[in-house]
Amino acid sequence: MNKKFGLDEFIGLTIKSARKAADLKIVDVCQMSGISQGMISKIENAQVSPSLDSLNRLCDAIGMPISQLLTNYNRVDGDAHFTKSGEGLEVVRRGTDKGHEYRLLNYQRGGTRNFEPFLVTMDDLAEVFPSFSHPGEEFVYILEGSLTYRHGNHIYRLEVGDSLTFEGNIPHGPEQLHSVPVKLLSFINYSGH
């Protein structure tokens, strides 16, 4: 129920959904609650504002605690971006011609982007890698394989579970792959830049 409803409409839909989920007909609820079929129908269709006593009897009849009746009322709508495994947007970047595969796991249409999450896959042991520089701060987390990664004049040996956070404007990138394929998550944060 993501759509905004008035309270009576929300209560009616919630009761109707719970009644159907319990595999009960209106006549069944009528017999168990002592509320007429017509009144139950009016409540489910938001044609009346039921009393608390009526709501309590309806909830008892359908096996739903009355406290659960308003649990989701006025809940803030979510606006998450879901990306199924293997379905990230394939992106061409500087390393693509060097055998890197970039899957953008989230993207924004319009507006200012705050971050970009990538799943990066590398599998050529003999490749010479370019260095990168870009605005923002980057976080890299190794999911599979191992490699040596350079950031400026520093070199880091990264293995599964290791992470590295750095300023993106300093040249950086893989120096050598030790165990392939290498899969890493790369998050570039642009806020404050």
CORNORQUI-V551517 format. One record per backbone hydrogen bond with DSSP energy under -1.0 kcal/mol. NH is the residue of the N-H (numbers start at 1). CO is the residue of the C=O. If there is no record, write none. Layout:
<<NH;CO> <NH;CO>>
//
This chain:
<<10;6> <11;7> <12;8> <13;9> <14;10> <15;11> <16;12> <17;13> <18;14> <19;15> <20;16> <21;17> <22;18> <23;20> <24;19> <29;25> <30;26> <31;27> <32;28> <33;29> <34;30> <40;36> <41;37> <42;38> <43;39> <44;40> <45;41> <46;43> <47;42> <55;51> <56;52> <57;53> <58;54> <59;55> <60;56> <61;57> <62;58> <64;59> <68;65> <69;66> <71;68> <73;70> <75;72> <87;84> <89;104> <91;102> <96;93> <98;95> <99;96> <100;95> <101;121> <103;119> <104;89> <105;117> <116;188> <118;186> <119;103> <120;184> <121;101> <122;182> <127;124> <132;172> <134;168> <137;189> <138;166> <139;187> <140;164> <141;185> <142;162> <143;183> <144;183> <146;179> <147;158> <148;176> <149;156> <150;173> <151;154> <152;171> <154;151> <156;149> <158;147> <161;142> <162;159> <164;140> <166;138> <168;136> <170;167> <172;132> <173;150> <175;148> <176;148> <178;146> <179;146> <182;122> <183;144> <184;120> <185;141> <186;118> <187;139> <188;116> <189;137> <190;114> <193;190>>
//
